[in-house]
Amino acid sequence: MPDFRSYLPILEWGRTYDRAAFSNDLIAALIVTIMLVPQSLAYALLAGLPPEAGIYASIAPIILYAIFGTSCALAVGSVAVVSLLTASAIGQVTEQGTADYAFAALTLAFLSGGFLLLMGVFRLGFLANFLSHPVIAGFITASGILIATSQLKHIFGISASGHTLPEMLGALLVRLDEANGITVIIGGLAAMFLFWVRKGLKPSLRRLGAPEAVADIAAKAGPVAAVVATTVAVWVFDLNAAGVRIVGDVPQSLPPFTMPGLSGDLIRVLLVPAVLISVIGFVESVSVAQTLAAKKQQRIDPDQELIALGAANLGAAFTGGYPVTGGFSRSVVNFDAGAETPAAGAYTAVGLAIAAMALTPLVYYLPNATLAATIIVAVLSLVDLSVLKKTWIISSADFIAVATTILLTLGLGVEIGVAAGVVISVLLHLYKTSRPHVAEVGLVPSTQHFRNILRHQVVTDPALVTLRIDESLYFVNARFLEDLLTARVPVGGDVRNVVLMFSAVNDVDYSALESLEAINQRLKSLSIGFHLSEVKGPVMDRLSKSHLLHKLNGQIYLSQFEAWTSLTCDEGDSKNISKWCELPPG
């Protein structure tokens, strides 16, 4: 039963579900539902799909996540970055507005769900770690800029296309003279209102004496107010006849049962984009879930999250949706509203189902410009160019990674940006570990501690070289250690013993063992002892399976102080050295 329960967390938290949790979850669901109705419509527009696809993608997936997920606050559904990736991937297969386009979106969700599910079953969540945080920050920043730019065509009421920043700006400039003035006014006013709602409405209501809870709900419901006001304006003044583009008919129904396409050609084209969407979606989702869980001293299981997100995407594929993941803004709202369990998501799904059944006729006159303004305001909060300054100060390598990811994503598109981000992350890891930090250490006076000779006042012995290796040894950095020792211990020098301090070495692979044997052979030919100290158990197990210990031209010491005492007191003749041999143990 414990193993079964681990795959169905609902069986765990469901046993202790009570009336208080139900009340809190219901209130959170109400607030999130109000927020999600316009947001879901807007993100479907961003993905190039009919508006109802955004609502459909937020019903069955949320319920499935509530069953399989481990986060109490994560709200799953359509999100900005995944919607942009969806549009980019499917746009290479077919044109927007066609049945084939929606069909391809179902297939993309199916492939993404299957990939996530397999990763979860085989516990491969660690693979997401290959995307470094600076690269993710750079990609999300660039994506936010692309998304905001892509929505300007709806603000101006013109037709424009493009997947990169130069393409989008070029298309906008070419058709700018075709802009619809009324649409610009609607979109501009909606954007300004939403910006004010996000930053100024809650403080204003609090100054007027409104309770905290009321002010908070009003701020969250701001997009709904923009939707209602602009929809009524278009309806009353018949602005669609003046060229204002509207949402139009939205099916008044629950999500339909749909079948994704499984043709070989379609799968071959969408497989790589599905993998990229899965990885980006998982990283975004698990980052949000872990952040919110930490605030309540809770924990999530990343591998189970893979299974939950996989199930959610499969649910989207069979109910008229498209790829989904956990959203940052809605999850924070869910958390702040007091969600106690994943049941809050299930109640949100019920609310959206009611909206799909009863409220869709009310959005017939909703202008596309309002949805575009909703997207622009939401995604600009993702743009964080300060990461360039921060990484420039802290790490030039991370700065290069961020800048490259941003430029490639803006200039060549999101898919190339994601792929480049993965490659850059891996290359950064290999580069950093290929040149590990190696410190020559000496004895801190009156102690048994050893520190870097370049940073501390320490005692050294010209005949003894001790190097502390601050990285595991494997094929990428094995030769680096050889070259370092060759330079440090030249032929004909005063060195009689070399000690490698292994306190920070957690693993040694075959290539590193060969390098250590080569070092041992060279030092032996120079009549120099080669010793190891503070070797960890797993590393010693690996060494014992090789020929190194049998051929070692020296000893393995339990501690560096033991090595120092043995090698300096036996061979040292300097008063400065020999006096440390009188230190008591401990």
LINGIMO-V66204 format. One record per residue. PSI is psi in whole degrees, -180 to 180 (none if undefined). OMEGA is omega in whole degrees, -180 to 180 (999 if undefined). BURIAL is + if it has 24 or more other ideal C-beta (glycine too) atoms within 12 Angstrom, else -. Layout:
psi=PSI omega=OMEGA burial=BURIAL
psi=PSI omega=OMEGA burial=BURIAL
//
This chain:
psi=-40 omega=179 burial=-
psi=-41 omega=-180 burial=-
psi=-43 omega=179 burial=-
psi=-42 omega=-179 burial=-
psi=-30 omega=180 burial=-
psi=-27 omega=177 burial=-
psi=-12 omega=178 burial=+
psi=78 omega=-178 burial=+
psi=-23 omega=179 burial=+
psi=-29 omega=179 burial=+
psi=-22 omega=-180 burial=-
psi=-58 omega=-177 burial=+
psi=-23 omega=180 burial=+
psi=-26 omega=-179 burial=-
psi=-29 omega=-176 burial=-
psi=12 omega=-178 burial=-
psi=131 omega=-177 burial=-
psi=-177 omega=-175 burial=-
psi=-37 omega=180 burial=-
psi=-44 omega=178 burial=-
psi=-39 omega=179 burial=+
psi=-45 omega=-179 burial=-
psi=-46 omega=180 burial=-
psi=-43 omega=180 burial=+
psi=-39 omega=-178 burial=+
psi=-41 omega=178 burial=+
psi=-45 omega=179 burial=+
psi=-41 omega=-179 burial=+
psi=-40 omega=179 burial=+
psi=-45 omega=-179 burial=+
psi=-44 omega=-179 burial=+
psi=-36 omega=179 burial=+
psi=-44 omega=178 burial=+
psi=-39 omega=-179 burial=+
psi=-38 omega=-171 burial=+
psi=-28 omega=-176 burial=+
psi=-57 omega=178 burial=+
psi=-34 omega=-178 burial=+
psi=-41 omega=180 burial=+
psi=-42 omega=177 burial=+
psi=-42 omega=-177 burial=+
psi=-43 omega=-178 burial=+
psi=-30 omega=174 burial=+
psi=-40 omega=176 burial=+
psi=-42 omega=179 burial=+
psi=-38 omega=-180 burial=+
psi=-6 omega=-180 burial=+
psi=19 omega=-176 burial=+
psi=164 omega=175 burial=+
psi=149 omega=-174 burial=+
psi=-33 omega=-179 burial=+
psi=-23 omega=180 burial=+
psi=-32 omega=178 burial=+
psi=-39 omega=178 burial=+
psi=-43 omega=179 burial=+
psi=-37 omega=-179 burial=+
psi=-5 omega=-178 burial=+
psi=17 omega=179 burial=+
psi=-75 omega=180 burial=+
psi=-42 omega=179 burial=+
psi=-38 omega=-180 burial=+
psi=-41 omega=-180 burial=+
psi=-43 omega=180 burial=+
psi=-38 omega=177 burial=+
psi=-38 omega=180 burial=+
psi=-30 omega=-180 burial=+
psi=-43 omega=-172 burial=+
psi=-16 omega=-173 burial=+
psi=161 omega=-179 burial=+
psi=-4 omega=180 burial=+
psi=137 omega=180 burial=+
psi=-16 omega=-173 burial=+
psi=-14 omega=-175 burial=+
psi=128 omega=178 burial=+
psi=116 omega=-174 burial=+
psi=145 omega=177 burial=+
psi=-161 omega=178 burial=+
psi=136 omega=178 burial=+
psi=164 omega=-171 burial=+
psi=-53 omega=-174 burial=+
psi=-44 omega=179 burial=+
psi=-35 omega=177 burial=+
psi=-42 omega=177 burial=+
psi=-44 omega=178 burial=+
psi=-38 omega=178 burial=+
psi=-48 omega=179 burial=+
psi=-40 omega=-180 burial=+
psi=-42 omega=-177 burial=+
psi=-48 omega=-175 burial=+
psi=-28 omega=179 burial=+
psi=-21 omega=178 burial=+
psi=-10 omega=-177 burial=+
psi=-45 omega=-176 burial=+
psi=175 omega=-176 burial=+
psi=149 omega=177 burial=-
psi=150 omega=178 burial=+
psi=-3 omega=-179 burial=-
psi=162 omega=177 burial=-
psi=-34 omega=179 burial=-
psi=-32 omega=-180 burial=-
psi=-49 omega=178 burial=+
psi=-36 omega=178 burial=+
psi=-42 omega=179 burial=+
psi=-33 omega=178 burial=+
psi=-39 omega=177 burial=+
psi=-43 omega=180 burial=+
psi=-39 omega=179 burial=+
psi=-41 omega=178 burial=+
psi=-39 omega=180 burial=+
psi=-46 omega=180 burial=+
psi=-42 omega=179 burial=+
psi=-44 omega=179 burial=+
psi=-42 omega=179 burial=+
psi=-40 omega=180 burial=+
psi=-45 omega=179 burial=+
psi=-41 omega=-180 burial=+
psi=-43 omega=178 burial=+
psi=-42 omega=178 burial=+
psi=-40 omega=-180 burial=+
psi=-43 omega=-180 burial=+
psi=-40 omega=-180 burial=-
psi=10 omega=174 burial=-
psi=55 omega=-177 burial=-
psi=24 omega=-180 burial=+
psi=-26 omega=-179 burial=+
psi=-21 omega=-178 burial=-
psi=-27 omega=179 burial=+
psi=-19 omega=179 burial=+
psi=-13 omega=179 burial=-
psi=-11 omega=171 burial=+
psi=108 omega=-178 burial=+
psi=157 omega=-179 burial=+
psi=-43 omega=178 burial=+
psi=-39 omega=180 burial=+
psi=-42 omega=177 burial=+
psi=-44 omega=179 burial=+
psi=-42 omega=178 burial=+
psi=-43 omega=-180 burial=+
psi=-44 omega=-179 burial=+
psi=-38 omega=177 burial=+
psi=-48 omega=180 burial=+
psi=-40 omega=179 burial=+
psi=-40 omega=178 burial=+
psi=-41 omega=178 burial=+
psi=-43 omega=179 burial=+
psi=-44 omega=-179 burial=+
psi=-48 omega=180 burial=+
psi=-42 omega=180 burial=+
psi=-39 omega=-179 burial=+
psi=-23 omega=-178 burial=+
psi=-7 omega=180 burial=+
psi=-29 omega=179 burial=+
psi=-34 omega=178 burial=+
psi=-32 omega=177 burial=+
psi=-38 omega=-180 burial=+
psi=-12 omega=180 burial=+
psi=36 omega=-180 burial=+
psi=167 omega=177 burial=+
psi=126 omega=179 burial=-
psi=150 omega=-178 burial=+
psi=-178 omega=180 burial=-
psi=148 omega=-180 burial=+
psi=-10 omega=179 burial=+
psi=164 omega=-178 burial=+
psi=-46 omega=178 burial=+
psi=-41 omega=180 burial=-
psi=-45 omega=-179 burial=+
psi=-48 omega=-179 burial=+
psi=-39 omega=178 burial=+
psi=-44 omega=180 burial=-
psi=-37 omega=178 burial=+
psi=-44 omega=-179 burial=+
psi=-38 omega=-179 burial=-
psi=-38 omega=-174 burial=-
psi=11 omega=-176 burial=-
psi=-31 omega=-180 burial=-
psi=-12 omega=178 burial=-
psi=4 omega=-176 burial=-
psi=142 omega=178 burial=+
psi=118 omega=-174 burial=+
psi=-42 omega=-179 burial=-
psi=-40 omega=178 burial=+
psi=-41 omega=179 burial=+
psi=-41 omega=180 burial=+
psi=-46 omega=-180 burial=+
psi=-50 omega=-179 burial=+
psi=-41 omega=-179 burial=+
psi=-45 omega=179 burial=+
psi=-40 omega=179 burial=-
psi=-43 omega=-179 burial=+
psi=-45 omega=180 burial=+
psi=-42 omega=179 burial=-
psi=-44 omega=-178 burial=+
psi=-37 omega=176 burial=+
psi=-41 omega=179 burial=-
psi=-41 omega=178 burial=-
psi=-43 omega=-177 burial=+
psi=-38 omega=-173 burial=+
psi=-34 omega=-168 burial=-
psi=-19 omega=-174 burial=-
psi=-48 omega=-177 burial=+
psi=-48 omega=177 burial=+
psi=-36 omega=-180 burial=-
psi=-44 omega=179 burial=-
psi=-37 omega=179 burial=-
psi=-38 omega=178 burial=-
psi=-29 omega=179 burial=-
psi=-1 omega=176 burial=-
psi=8 omega=180 burial=-
psi=142 omega=177 burial=-
psi=154 omega=-179 burial=-
psi=-47 omega=-177 burial=-
psi=-43 omega=-180 burial=-
psi=-44 omega=179 burial=-
psi=-39 omega=-179 burial=-
psi=-46 omega=180 burial=+
psi=-40 omega=180 burial=+
psi=-41 omega=179 burial=+
psi=-40 omega=180 burial=+
psi=-31 omega=-178 burial=+
psi=4 omega=-179 burial=+
psi=-49 omega=178 burial=+
psi=-33 omega=179 burial=+
psi=-40 omega=178 burial=+
psi=-41 omega=178 burial=+
psi=-41 omega=179 burial=+
psi=-47 omega=-178 burial=+
psi=-48 omega=-176 burial=+
psi=-48 omega=-177 burial=+
psi=-34 omega=177 burial=+
psi=-46 omega=178 burial=+
psi=-41 omega=-180 burial=-
psi=-45 omega=179 burial=+
psi=-40 omega=-178 burial=+
psi=-47 omega=-176 burial=-
psi=-43 omega=-175 burial=-
psi=7 omega=178 burial=-
psi=47 omega=-174 burial=-
psi=-21 omega=177 burial=+
psi=-27 omega=177 burial=+
psi=-19 omega=179 burial=-
psi=12 omega=175 burial=-
psi=3 omega=178 burial=-
psi=121 omega=-177 burial=+
psi=134 omega=-175 burial=+
psi=168 omega=-179 burial=+
psi=-43 omega=180 burial=+
psi=-155 omega=-177 burial=-
psi=131 omega=173 burial=-
psi=124 omega=-177 burial=+
psi=135 omega=-179 burial=-
psi=80 omega=-174 burial=-
psi=166 omega=172 burial=-
psi=163 omega=179 burial=-
psi=133 omega=180 burial=+
psi=163 omega=172 burial=-
psi=124 omega=-178 burial=-
psi=158 omega=179 burial=+
psi=122 omega=176 burial=-
psi=157 omega=178 burial=+
psi=139 omega=-178 burial=+
psi=25 omega=178 burial=-
psi=147 omega=-177 burial=-
psi=-41 omega=-178 burial=-
psi=-45 omega=-178 burial=-
psi=-42 omega=179 burial=+
psi=-41 omega=-179 burial=+
psi=-39 omega=-178 burial=-
psi=-36 omega=-173 burial=+
psi=-6 omega=-174 burial=+
psi=-50 omega=-179 burial=+
psi=-47 omega=175 burial=+
psi=-36 omega=179 burial=+
psi=-41 omega=178 burial=+
psi=-45 omega=-180 burial=+
psi=-43 omega=178 burial=+
psi=-41 omega=-180 burial=+
psi=-46 omega=-177 burial=+
psi=-48 omega=180 burial=+
psi=-45 omega=180 burial=+
psi=-42 omega=-180 burial=+
psi=-44 omega=-180 burial=+
psi=-45 omega=179 burial=+
psi=-46 omega=-177 burial=+
psi=-49 omega=-175 burial=+
psi=-30 omega=177 burial=+
psi=-46 omega=179 burial=+
psi=-46 omega=-177 burial=+
psi=-43 omega=-179 burial=+
psi=-39 omega=179 burial=+
psi=-46 omega=-179 burial=-
psi=-37 omega=179 burial=+
psi=-38 omega=-179 burial=+
psi=-30 omega=-179 burial=-
psi=-22 omega=179 burial=-
psi=18 omega=-179 burial=-
psi=39 omega=176 burial=-
psi=173 omega=177 burial=+
psi=154 omega=175 burial=-
psi=161 omega=178 burial=+
psi=106 omega=-176 burial=+
psi=-38 omega=-180 burial=+
psi=-38 omega=176 burial=+
psi=-32 omega=175 burial=+
psi=-36 omega=175 burial=+
psi=-45 omega=179 burial=+
psi=-43 omega=-179 burial=+
psi=-45 omega=179 burial=+
psi=-34 omega=176 burial=+
psi=-45 omega=178 burial=+
psi=-40 omega=180 burial=+
psi=-43 omega=180 burial=+
psi=-38 omega=175 burial=+
psi=-39 omega=176 burial=+
psi=-40 omega=178 burial=+
psi=-38 omega=-178 burial=+
psi=-30 omega=-177 burial=+
psi=6 omega=180 burial=+
psi=34 omega=172 burial=+
psi=21 omega=-178 burial=+
psi=-150 omega=177 burial=+
psi=176 omega=-173 burial=+
psi=139 omega=-178 burial=+
psi=165 omega=173 burial=+
psi=-178 omega=178 burial=+
psi=128 omega=-178 burial=+
psi=144 omega=-178 burial=+
psi=-55 omega=-173 burial=+
psi=-46 omega=-177 burial=+
psi=-32 omega=179 burial=+
psi=-40 omega=178 burial=+
psi=-42 omega=178 burial=+
psi=-44 omega=179 burial=+
psi=-44 omega=179 burial=+
psi=-49 omega=-178 burial=+
psi=-28 omega=-179 burial=+
psi=-6 omega=174 burial=+
psi=22 omega=179 burial=+
psi=130 omega=-177 burial=+
psi=-34 omega=-175 burial=+
psi=170 omega=175 burial=+
psi=-13 omega=178 burial=+
psi=-27 omega=178 burial=+
psi=-37 omega=177 burial=+
psi=-40 omega=179 burial=+
psi=-40 omega=178 burial=+
psi=-35 omega=175 burial=+
psi=-41 omega=179 burial=+
psi=-40 omega=178 burial=+
psi=-43 omega=178 burial=+
psi=-42 omega=179 burial=+
psi=-36 omega=177 burial=+
psi=-40 omega=177 burial=+
psi=-41 omega=178 burial=-
psi=-41 omega=180 burial=+
psi=-33 omega=-179 burial=+
psi=-36 omega=-169 burial=-
psi=-26 omega=-170 burial=-
psi=-13 omega=-175 burial=+
psi=-33 omega=177 burial=+
psi=-23 omega=-177 burial=-
psi=-15 omega=-178 burial=-
psi=13 omega=-179 burial=+
psi=-44 omega=-177 burial=-
psi=10 omega=179 burial=+
psi=122 omega=-179 burial=+
psi=140 omega=177 burial=+
psi=-28 omega=-179 burial=+
psi=-34 omega=179 burial=+
psi=-43 omega=177 burial=+
psi=-40 omega=178 burial=+
psi=-41 omega=178 burial=+
psi=-38 omega=177 burial=+
psi=-43 omega=180 burial=+
psi=-47 omega=-177 burial=+
psi=-47 omega=-179 burial=+
psi=-39 omega=-179 burial=+
psi=-45 omega=-172 burial=+
psi=-24 omega=179 burial=+
psi=-21 omega=175 burial=+
psi=-17 omega=178 burial=-
psi=-20 omega=-176 burial=+
psi=120 omega=-178 burial=+
psi=83 omega=-180 burial=+
psi=-12 omega=178 burial=-
psi=-18 omega=179 burial=-
psi=-27 omega=177 burial=+
psi=-45 omega=179 burial=+
psi=-43 omega=-178 burial=-
psi=-46 omega=-179 burial=-
psi=-31 omega=177 burial=+
psi=-39 omega=-179 burial=-
psi=-40 omega=-171 burial=-
psi=-45 omega=-174 burial=-
psi=118 omega=179 burial=-
psi=-34 omega=179 burial=-
psi=-44 omega=178 burial=+
psi=-36 omega=177 burial=+
psi=-45 omega=179 burial=+
psi=-41 omega=180 burial=+
psi=-46 omega=-180 burial=+
psi=-50 omega=-177 burial=+
psi=-42 omega=-180 burial=+
psi=-44 omega=179 burial=+
psi=-44 omega=179 burial=+
psi=-48 omega=-177 burial=+
psi=-42 omega=-180 burial=+
psi=-39 omega=179 burial=+
psi=-44 omega=179 burial=+
psi=-40 omega=-173 burial=+
psi=-29 omega=-174 burial=+
psi=-8 omega=177 burial=+
psi=164 omega=-173 burial=+
psi=-37 omega=-178 burial=+
psi=-45 omega=177 burial=+
psi=-36 omega=178 burial=+
psi=-43 omega=178 burial=+
psi=-48 omega=-179 burial=+
psi=-43 omega=179 burial=+
psi=-37 omega=179 burial=+
psi=-43 omega=178 burial=+
psi=-47 omega=-179 burial=+
psi=-45 omega=-179 burial=-
psi=-41 omega=180 burial=+
psi=-46 omega=-180 burial=+
psi=-44 omega=-180 burial=-
psi=-38 omega=178 burial=-
psi=-44 omega=179 burial=+
psi=-46 omega=-179 burial=+
psi=-40 omega=-179 burial=-
psi=-46 omega=-178 burial=-
psi=-40 omega=-179 burial=-
psi=-16 omega=179 burial=+
psi=-19 omega=177 burial=+
psi=69 omega=-175 burial=-
psi=154 omega=176 burial=+
psi=121 omega=178 burial=-
psi=121 omega=-177 burial=+
psi=133 omega=170 burial=+
psi=128 omega=-172 burial=+
psi=157 omega=175 burial=+
psi=172 omega=-175 burial=+
psi=127 omega=174 burial=+
psi=126 omega=-176 burial=-
psi=140 omega=176 burial=-
psi=20 omega=177 burial=-
psi=-179 omega=172 burial=-
psi=24 omega=-177 burial=-
psi=149 omega=-180 burial=-
psi=134 omega=-178 burial=+
psi=166 omega=-179 burial=+
psi=127 omega=-178 burial=-
psi=-19 omega=-179 burial=-
psi=-11 omega=-176 burial=-
psi=-18 omega=-174 burial=-
psi=157 omega=172 burial=-
psi=107 omega=-175 burial=-
psi=165 omega=177 burial=+
psi=133 omega=179 burial=+
psi=166 omega=178 burial=+
psi=122 omega=-179 burial=+
psi=-25 omega=-177 burial=-
psi=-5 omega=-177 burial=+
psi=126 omega=176 burial=+
psi=122 omega=177 burial=+
psi=122 omega=179 burial=+
psi=126 omega=176 burial=+
psi=120 omega=-178 burial=+
psi=118 omega=-174 burial=+
psi=42 omega=-179 burial=+
psi=150 omega=172 burial=+
psi=152 omega=-178 burial=+
psi=124 omega=176 burial=+
psi=-175 omega=-167 burial=+
psi=-29 omega=-176 burial=-
psi=-36 omega=-175 burial=+
psi=4 omega=-177 burial=+
psi=-45 omega=-179 burial=+
psi=-31 omega=178 burial=-
psi=-43 omega=180 burial=+
psi=-41 omega=177 burial=+
psi=-50 omega=-178 burial=+
psi=-38 omega=-179 burial=-
psi=-44 omega=-179 burial=+
psi=-34 omega=177 burial=+
psi=-41 omega=179 burial=-
psi=-35 omega=-176 burial=-
psi=-30 omega=-178 burial=-
psi=80 omega=-178 burial=+
psi=166 omega=178 burial=-
psi=135 omega=176 burial=-
psi=15 omega=180 burial=-
psi=-171 omega=-178 burial=-
psi=-6 omega=-175 burial=-
psi=131 omega=178 burial=+
psi=-18 omega=-180 burial=+
psi=143 omega=176 burial=+
psi=131 omega=177 burial=+
psi=127 omega=172 burial=+
psi=120 omega=-180 burial=+
psi=112 omega=-171 burial=+
psi=21 omega=-175 burial=+
psi=-27 omega=-178 burial=+
psi=4 omega=-179 burial=+
psi=116 omega=-178 burial=+
psi=-15 omega=-178 burial=-
psi=153 omega=177 burial=+
psi=123 omega=180 burial=+
psi=-176 omega=-174 burial=+
psi=-42 omega=180 burial=-
psi=-40 omega=179 burial=+
psi=-38 omega=177 burial=+
psi=-41 omega=178 burial=+
psi=-40 omega=178 burial=-
psi=-41 omega=178 burial=+
psi=-38 omega=177 burial=+
psi=-38 omega=178 burial=+
psi=-41 omega=177 burial=+
psi=-45 omega=179 burial=+
psi=-43 omega=-179 burial=+
psi=-42 omega=-179 burial=-
psi=-48 omega=-179 burial=+
psi=-35 omega=178 burial=+
psi=-40 omega=179 burial=-
psi=-22 omega=179 burial=-
psi=6 omega=-178 burial=+
psi=39 omega=179 burial=-
psi=130 omega=179 burial=+
psi=141 omega=-180 burial=+
psi=117 omega=-172 burial=+
psi=158 omega=175 burial=+
psi=150 omega=177 burial=+
psi=154 omega=175 burial=+
psi=46 omega=-180 burial=+
psi=129 omega=-180 burial=+
psi=156 omega=-176 burial=-
psi=-53 omega=-180 burial=-
psi=-36 omega=178 burial=-
psi=-40 omega=178 burial=+
psi=-37 omega=176 burial=-
psi=-41 omega=180 burial=-
psi=-41 omega=180 burial=+
psi=-36 omega=-177 burial=+
psi=-19 omega=179 burial=-
psi=-3 omega=-179 burial=-
psi=-178 omega=178 burial=+
psi=-4 omega=-173 burial=-
psi=-47 omega=-176 burial=+
psi=-33 omega=180 burial=+
psi=-30 omega=-176 burial=-
psi=1 omega=-173 burial=-
psi=128 omega=-180 burial=+
psi=54 omega=-178 burial=+
psi=-153 omega=-174 burial=+
psi=166 omega=171 burial=-
psi=120 omega=-174 burial=+
psi=144 omega=-180 burial=+
psi=-38 omega=179 burial=-
psi=160 omega=178 burial=+
psi=-34 omega=179 burial=+
psi=-37 omega=176 burial=+
psi=-41 omega=178 burial=+
psi=-45 omega=179 burial=+
psi=-50 omega=-178 burial=+
psi=-45 omega=-177 burial=+
psi=-46 omega=-172 burial=+
psi=-30 omega=-180 burial=+
psi=-37 omega=-178 burial=+
psi=-30 omega=179 burial=-
psi=-34 omega=-171 burial=-
psi=-20 omega=-176 burial=-
psi=144 omega=179 burial=+
psi=9 omega=-180 burial=-
psi=140 omega=178 burial=-
psi=-35 omega=-180 burial=-
psi=-28 omega=-179 burial=-
psi=-48 omega=-171 burial=+
psi=-25 omega=-178 burial=-
psi=-24 omega=180 burial=-
psi=-14 omega=178 burial=+
psi=-13 omega=-178 burial=+
psi=1 omega=179 burial=-
psi=137 omega=177 burial=-
psi=154 omega=179 burial=-
psi=158 omega=178 burial=-
psi=none omega=999 burial=-
//
